[in-house]
Amino acid sequence: MTSAWENLHLATLELVRSTPIKQRLIAAYRRHLVSVSEDELPHEARGSFSQVMRSLAGVAPLRGEDAVAASVRKMSNQEADDCAALVVEVFGTLCRVGVSSGRQAAGVVQLRSVESASTPFELPALAAGS
């Protein structure tokens, strides 16, 4: 069974792919967020998570689609961006609560996808300008 932390981590990784934001939201919901129960989350994250879930499944579907497809279809791009940002905030809250309570929710934090190349991403050095 996958933990809430793991599902939110994977949903966050889903949201940073190169596909259009609405496709990423639908994939994050169907693959990861739908498996998270609000009861698994700390109190600090429940309100935001509930808001995400209402946003992603609050519209009555047309024939041949589900509630998440209908909800995301009705969103503006800005609303989709805001919903994705809220998913990332919920994941951040889980991380902060886990660290501040002295618990580690999942052992090692992996910041890149398992599917990515083994070569680390290199950032150029930033020069301070005056």
C-alpha positions in Angstrom: 0.0 0.0 0.0 1.3 3.4 -0.9 1.3 6.1 1.8 -0.2 9.5 1.4 3.2 11.1 1.4 4.3 8.8 -1.5 1.1 9.5 -3.5 1.5 13.3 -3.0 5.1 13.1 -4.0 4.3 11.1 -7.1 1.4 13.5 -7.9 3.8 16.5 -7.6 6.3 14.7 -10.0 3.3 14.2 -12.4 2.6 18.0 -12.3 6.1 18.9 -13.5 6.0 17.0 -16.7 6.0 18.8 -20.1 2.4 17.9 -21.1 -0.4 20.6 -20.8 -1.4 21.5 -17.3 -4.9 20.1 -17.6 -3.6 16.7 -18.7 -1.1 16.7 -15.8 -3.9 17.4 -13.3 -6.0 14.6 -14.6 -3.1 12.2 -14.5 -2.1 13.3 -11.0 -5.6 12.8 -9.8 -6.3 9.4 -11.4 -2.8 7.9 -10.7 -2.1 9.2 -7.2 -4.5 11.7 -5.5 -7.6 9.5 -5.7 -5.8 7.0 -3.5 -5.2 9.5 -0.7 -7.6 9.5 2.2 -8.0 12.8 4.0 -7.7 10.8 7.3 -4.1 9.9 6.4 -3.1 13.6 6.3 -2.1 15.8 9.2 -4.7 18.4 10.3 -2.6 21.2 8.7 -3.0 19.7 5.2 -6.6 18.5 5.3 -8.4 21.7 4.3 -6.1 22.3 1.3 -6.3 18.7 0.2 -10.1 18.8 0.5 -10.1 21.9 -1.6 -8.0 20.2 -4.3 -10.3 17.2 -4.4 -13.4 19.4 -4.7 -11.8 21.3 -7.5 -10.9 18.1 -9.3 -14.2 16.3 -9.0 -16.9 18.9 -8.3 -18.4 19.1 -11.8 -21.1 16.7 -13.1 -19.7 14.8 -16.0 -21.1 14.6 -19.5 -21.8 11.2 -21.1 -18.6 9.4 -21.6 -16.4 11.3 -19.1 -15.8 11.2 -15.4 -16.1 13.9 -12.8 -12.3 14.7 -12.9 -12.3 15.2 -16.7 -15.4 17.4 -16.5 -14.0 19.5 -13.7 -10.7 20.0 -15.3 -12.3 20.7 -18.7 -14.3 23.5 -17.0 -11.2 25.1 -15.4 -9.4 28.1 -16.9 -5.7 27.6 -17.3 -5.2 29.9 -14.3 -7.5 27.8 -12.2 -5.6 24.7 -13.3 -2.3 26.3 -12.4 -3.7 27.3 -9.0 -5.0 23.8 -8.4 -1.6 22.3 -9.3 0.1 24.8 -6.9 -2.2 23.7 -4.1 -1.2 20.1 -4.6 2.4 21.1 -4.3 1.6 23.1 -1.1 -0.2 20.1 0.4 2.9 18.0 -0.3 5.1 20.7 1.2 2.9 20.8 4.3 3.4 17.0 4.7 7.1 17.4 4.4 7.3 20.2 7.0 5.0 18.4 9.4 7.1 15.2 9.1 10.3 17.1 9.7 9.1 19.2 12.5 7.7 16.2 14.4 10.9 14.4 14.1 9.4 11.7 11.9 10.5 10.8 8.4 7.5 9.9 6.4 9.2 7.9 3.7 12.9 7.5 4.5 14.8 8.9 1.6 13.5 11.9 -0.3 14.0 11.4 -4.0 13.8 14.7 -5.9 13.9 13.3 -9.4 11.8 10.7 -11.2 13.0 7.1 -11.2 12.6 7.3 -15.0 15.1 10.1 -15.4 18.7 9.6 -16.6 21.2 8.8 -14.0 23.3 11.8 -14.8 22.5 14.6 -12.3 21.2 17.9 -13.6 23.8 20.6 -13.5 23.1 24.2 -12.8 25.4 27.0 -14.0 26.9 29.1 -11.3 25.1 32.4 -10.7 27.2 35.5 -10.7 26.2 38.4 -8.4 25.6 41.6 -10.3 25.9 45.1 -9.0 
